[in-house]
Amino acid sequence: MREQDTRTGGRHVVVIGGGIAGLAAAHRLLDRGERVTVVEASDRLGGKLLTGEIAGARVDLGAESLLARRPEAVGLAREVGLADRLRPPATATASLWTRGALRPMPKGHVMGVPGTASALTGVLSDEGLRRIERDAELPRTEVGDDVAVGEFVAARLGREVVDRLVEPLLGGVYAGDAYRISLRSAVPQLFEAARTHDSLTEAVREIQAKAAGQPQTGPVFMGIEGGVGRLPLAVAESVRARGAEIVTGAPVTELRRAAGAGSPEAGAAAGRWRVVTPGRVLHADAVVLAVPAPAAAALLRAETPAAAAELATVEYASMALVTLAYRSAGITLPEGSGFLVPPVDGHTIKAATFASRKWGWIAEENPGLLVLRTSVGRHGETEVLGREDADLVEVSRHDLREATGLDAVPVATRVTRWHEGLPQYPVGHHARVARVREHVGALPGLAVCGAAYDGVGVPACVASAYAAVDQLGGDRAGLDALITNPVRSLHGGAGE
């Protein structure tokens, strides 16, 4: 096994993980003047960001959009040469497929929680609307240190609000269960408002009033021409050009603090950290661990068993994306970019995106072709994801036919499975993350980042990476900002 001594010539940092968080960390480290090696276990870079083709059309097979109201992801895209490729959605309107019909996505809500009952007219039953009105009469509901989104909203406004709107919106982000997801982590602005208001609808109206007083210009979301999956590849190209080494197909099997310099066992290659991969040992002054929680737990077990134990409890949801291509002649779809599906309605798909309509560049590059995609799978659902690809295509076609009337035969299909793709943020997630960082922070030269900590969206992962790098340099401002002002990890709209 080859031992590599990298101590000469300045500080050397190893980034473990070649997803967008790890690559963003490498980019930031180079800005700080560090020497960087990125090691990725799989044979490709990008993690959950992946581009591909169907019937000759370039498409995303993972996340398809960036939350543009936060600066990190679009800023990184611009820095690595993608500024002229950033594209807003051609249409931002979406629908809900609920109670037997496609209904316009309501406005005037915060992650599905309305400021007034009238905001959900057409989506809820008359009884459900009347239940919302009772919120003003109910005694205050204490949220304590944290509470489940679904539990809290149902107590204030009734289960119908949760089941018909909150659940599909949260499901689009986390593929999780609204009755388990943390209000503090998933909708932090609503959590803070709920702590100071007796009425939930009043709290929502205050959030809306503040937003109206600080209007933001520009699109809420951005895509990238050719697919968001181009972002990690562009970042990788940039960091390589600036001297970083990126190694794929190199799973890290051991992460240990190296023996002290000058000790007999350390030899000439002594460093602060020893990173073992097949056939190679890296000695580094610092390490950024940017891998999913189970992998992080395994690597941290030797040096910080307490952090490893915390990370080992993080649960993940698996999902599949079914991409379908049709000849567009004679096909008429409902208006908008797609639709979300409340699980209470009993359908298999949880969302559908009319990709050719949402992203104008797909239609421009592929006239005569219509590309759609559906998503299948939520936390705890194992049976549906155990089906063959052909079965997932068929159930997607069935639900699309029921929702939109689309009965054409696709000219091509593609199923992309994301096993344990989305970490879950249950009640107490913020406290667990704080404990992990406390344990990790006790080890000099080590930091963690990624979707398991501060948000599952691309901007959240980039912000997490930047905070980790800054922390290694002694600057905790970014990390403190994540703790005191959690990243809103909403991304993608209908279909995500």
Beta strands, then each sheet from edge to edge (+ up, - down):
strand 1: 2-4
strand 2: 12-16
strand 3: 35-39
strand 4: 51-54
strand 5: 57-60
strand 6: 66-67
strand 7: 86-87
strand 8: 95-98
strand 9: 101-104
strand 10: 109-110
strand 11: 113-114
strand 12: 221-224
strand 13: 245-247
strand 14: 254-257
strand 15: 273-277
strand 16: 280-284
strand 17: 286-289
strand 18: 316-327
strand 19: 338-340
strand 20: 349-353
strand 21: 369-376
strand 22: 412-423
strand 23: 446-448
sheet 1: 1+ 16+ 15- 14+
sheet 2: 13+ 3+ 2+ 17+ 23+
sheet 3: 4+ 5-
sheet 4: 6+ 12- 7+
sheet 5: 9+ 8- 19- 20+ 21- 18+ 22-
sheet 6: 10+ 11-
end
